[in-house]
C-alpha cells in the first residue's frame, strides 16, 4: 500500500505531537523551607505570578521568580497554573509595567539559580521541574 506525501507528513506530525505531550515534565511550585505556607492552590499561585496578589496565604510578602523564557518548564507552569501561555503572561506584564501597576517576576538564569535563590530568600516563590526538587526548598504545589 502506497501513501501520499501529505498522509506521511500528517502521520509524522501526529507522532511528533504525541512525543512532545509525553515529554512534558511535572513542575513543582517551591518556596523557602522557612516559609509558613504549607500548601497553595493553583489559583493562589496564579494570582501571585500574574501580579494580582503580593502576599502568600499566610500574609507574608511574596516575591515571584521566573525561569528563562526558553524554558519548557516555564511554558508548562504558566499553561497549567494560569491557563495562559508564557507569551500571554509576558504581554499582560508589559501592559502592567507600561501603566505603572507592577513589575514582572525576576527572571533566573537556570533551574539551579532558581532553586538557590528560593532557598536563600524566605519571601521567594518559584517553580522547577519536580525531578530537581531537593531539601533546600519546600514544595507547596505539584503541577501535573
N, C-alpha and C positions, 0 to 999 in steps of 0.2 A: 504494500500500500504506500503510495507516494503522497506526501503532504505538501501543501503550498508553503512558500516562504513566509507569508503572513501568518499562517497557522503556527509554524515553528517559532516565529518571533513572539506570538502571543503565549505559547506554551512556556517559552523561556522566561518571559516577563512574570507570568504567574508563579513559576518556580522560584524566581528571584525574590518576589514579594513574600512568599512563604518562608524562605530562609531568613529574610530581614525580620519578619514577625517573630520567628523563633529565637533570633539572636538578641532581642530586646532584653536588657538586664533589669533586674529588680533594683529599685532605688530606695535608699533609707534616708529619711529626714533626721538630721543629727543636731544635737545641742551639746553644750559643755556638761560634763558629769555633775557639776555643782549647781546646775540649773534646777529650780524647784519643780519645773514642769515634767511630769512623768510620761504623759501621752498627749497627742494632739490629733484632731480630726483633719482631714484634707481641707475642709472649709477654713479652719483656723489657720493652717499653714498658707493657704491661698491668699487670705486677707493680708498676711504679713508680706508675702512676696509680691503682691500687687500694690503695695503701699497704702492699703485701706485701713490698716491697723499697725500700731507701732509697739505693741506690747504682747508678751506671752499671756496665756490664760491666767498665770499666777500674778500678773500685774507688772512683772519686771520688763524693762526695756528690751526690745528685740532688734538685733542687728542682722538682717539677712545678707547672705553672701552667695554669689553665683559661681558656677563652673564656667569655663570658657565657652564662647558661642559655638565653637566647633564640637563641643562635647555631646555625644549621643545621650548621655545621662541627663543633660540639661533639657534636651527636647522631650525625653521621656518624662522627666519631672513635671515640666510645665503642662504637657498634654494631659497627663493623668491627674495632677493635683488641681490645676486651674481650669482645665477644659479649653485652654488656648495654646496655640503653638508658641514656641520661643520667639518667633518673629512678631506675632501679635502682641506679646508681652513687651517686647522691645519698643514697638510703636506706641503702646499705651504709656510707657515710661517716658518716651520722648515728648509726648504731649504734656505730661505732668511736669517734666523739667522745664519745658518752654513756658508754662504758665506759673512756674514757681511753687508748685504744690508738692514737690518732693524730689528726692534723689534715688536713682535705682540702686539695687544691691551692688555692693563692691564685688568686682569680678576677681576670682582667684585664678592662678595660672594652671593649676592641676588639681587632681583629686588629693594628692599628698599635701599640697598647700592649703586646700580647703580643710582637711582634717586637722592639720597643725593649727590653723587659725581658730577653728571652733574649739579645739582642746585648750587653747590659751586665752579665750575670751568668754567669760560667763554669759554675756549678752548675745553671743553669736548663734545663728541658726543657719544651717546649710543642708546640703544633700550630696550623697555619694552613692556609688554602686554598693549594694549590700555586701558583696564579697570583700570590699575594702574596709568594712567596719572592724574596729578593734576596741580595746578597753579605754582608749584615750578619749572616746566620745560616747554619748548616750543616744540611742535611737528612740525617737518619740512617735514616728510613723513609718510603717513599711508600705511601699507603693508597688503593687504587682502589675 
